[in-house]
């Protein structure tokens, strides 16, 4: 049971590394914002995966709160990039 979960965790880690590369070399601010949002989504998925692997319900609660804060942060960044915030 742990082997598929470990493989999933390694796949998520690899995707996070790829997104960090995009975050560091993104030519525009919008590319960087999308990469950051993707990293946040992958972190939430990793929290859910590890919560299921180690039978920790608290990680699911933390993942939910993190996802909500990530969504609000992404909206704030998008609005700033559009020029809606001072």
Contact map, one row per residue, 1 for C-alpha under 8 A:
11111000000000000000000000000000000000000000000000000000000000000000000000000000000000
11111100000000000000000000000000000000000000000000001000000000000000000000000000000000
11111110000000000000000000000000000000000000000000000000000000000000000000000000000000
11111111000000000000000000000000000000000000000000000000000000000000000000000000000000
11111111100000000000000000000000000000000000000011001000000000000000000000000000000000
01111111110000000000000000000000000000000000000000000000000000000000000000000000000000
00111111111000000000000000000000000000000000000000000000000000000000000000000000000000
00011111111100000000000000000000000000000000000010000000000000000000000000000000000000
00001111111110000000000000000000000000000000010011000000000000000000000000000000000000
00000111111111000000000000000000000000000000000000000000000000000000000000000000000000
00000011111111100000000000000000000000000000000000000000000000000000000000000000000000
00000001111111110000000000000000000000000100110000000000000000000000000000000000000000
00000000111111111000000000000000000000000000000000000000000000000000000000000000000000
00000000011111111100000000000000000000000000000000000000000000000000000000000000000000
00000000001111111110000000000000000000000100000000000000000000000000000000000000000000
00000000000111111111000000000000000000100100000000000000000000000000000000000000000000
00000000000011111111100000000000000000000000000000000000000000000000000000000000000000
00000000000001111111110000000000000000000000000000000000000000000000000000000000000000
00000000000000111111111000000000001101100000000000000000000000000000000000000000000000
00000000000000011111111100000000001100100000000000000000000000000000000000000000000000
00000000000000001111111110000000000000000000000000000000000000000000000000000000000000
00000000000000000111111111000011001000000000000000000000000000000000000000000000000000
00000000000000000011111111000011101100000000000000000000000000000000000000000000000000
00000000000000000001111111000001000000000000000000000000000000000000000000000000000000
00000000000000000000111111100000000000000000000000000000000000000000000000000000000000
00000000000000000000011111111011000000000000000000000000000000000000000000000000000000
00000000000000000000000011111011000000000000000000000000000000000000000000000000000000
00000000000000000000000001111111000000000000000000000000000000000000000000000000000000
00000000000000000000000001111111100000000000000000000000000000000000000000000000100000
00000000000000000000000000011111110000000000000000000000000000000000000000000100100000
00000000000000000000011001111111111000000000000000000000000000000000000000000000000000
00000000000000000000011101111111111100000000000000000000000000000000000000000000000000
00000000000000000000001000001111111110000000000000000000000000000000000001001100000000
00000000000000000000000000000111111111000000000000000000000000000000000000000000000000
00000000000000000011011000000011111111100000000000000000000000000000000000000000000000
00000000000000000011001000000001111111110000000000000000000000000000000000000000000000
00000000000000000000000000000000111111111000000000000000000000000000010001000000000000
00000000000000000010000000000000011111111100000000000000000000000000000000000000000000
00000000000000010011000000000000001111111110000000000000000000000000000000000000000000
00000000000000000000000000000000000111111111000000000000000000000010010000000000000000
00000000000000000000000000000000000011111111100000000000000000000010000000000000000000
00000000000100110000000000000000000001111111110000000000000000000000000000000000000000
00000000000000000000000000000000000000111111111000000000000000000000000000000000000000
00000000000000000000000000000000000000011111111100000000000000110110000000000000000000
00000000000100000000000000000000000000001111111110000000000000100000000000000000000000
00000000100100000000000000000000000000000111111111000000000000000000000000000000000000
00000000000000000000000000000000000000000011111111100000001101100000000000000000000000
00000000000000000000000000000000000000000001111111110000001100100000000000000000000000
00001001100000000000000000000000000000000000111111111000000000000000000000000000000000
00001000100000000000000000000000000000000000011111111111001000000000000000000000000000
00000000000000000000000000000000000000000000001111111111111100000000000000000000000000
00000000000000000000000000000000000000000000000111111111100000000000000000000000000000
01001000000000000000000000000000000000000000000011111111000000000000000000000000000000
00000000000000000000000000000000000000000000000001111111000000000000000000000000000000
00000000000000000000000000000000000000000000000001111111100000000000000000000000000000
00000000000000000000000000000000000000000000000001111111111100000000000000000000000000
00000000000000000000000000000000000000000000000000110011111110000000000000000000000000
00000000000000000000000000000000000000000000000000100001111111000000000000000000000000
00000000000000000000000000000000000000000000001101100001111111100000000000000000000000
00000000000000000000000000000000000000000000001100100001111111110000000000000000000000
00000000000000000000000000000000000000000000000000000000111111111000000000000000000000
00000000000000000000000000000000000000000000001000000000011111111100000000000000000000
00000000000000000000000000000000000000000001101100000000001111111110000000000000000000
00000000000000000000000000000000000000000001000000000000000111111111000000000000000000
00000000000000000000000000000000000000000000000000000000000011111111100000000000000000
00000000000000000000000000000000000000000001000000000000000001111111110000000000000000
00000000000000000000000000000000000000011001000000000000000000111111111000000000000000
00000000000000000000000000000000000000000000000000000000000000011111111100000000000000
00000000000000000000000000000000000000000000000000000000000000001111111110000000000000
00000000000000000000000000000000000010010000000000000000000000000111111111000000000000
00000000000000000000000000000000000000000000000000000000000000000011111111100000000000
00000000000000000000000000000000000000000000000000000000000000000001111111110000000000
00000000000000000000000000000000000000000000000000000000000000000000111111111000000000
00000000000000000000000000000000100010000000000000000000000000000000011111111100000000
00000000000000000000000000000000000000000000000000000000000000000000001111111110000000
00000000000000000000000000000000000000000000000000000000000000000000000111111111000000
00000000000000000000000000000000100000000000000000000000000000000000000011111111100000
00000000000000000000000000000100100000000000000000000000000000000000000001111111110000
00000000000000000000000000000000000000000000000000000000000000000000000000111111111110
00000000000000000000000000000000000000000000000000000000000000000000000000011111111111
00000000000000000000000000001100000000000000000000000000000000000000000000001111111100
00000000000000000000000000000000000000000000000000000000000000000000000000000111111100
00000000000000000000000000000000000000000000000000000000000000000000000000000011111111
00000000000000000000000000000000000000000000000000000000000000000000000000000011111111
00000000000000000000000000000000000000000000000000000000000000000000000000000011001111
00000000000000000000000000000000000000000000000000000000000000000000000000000001001111
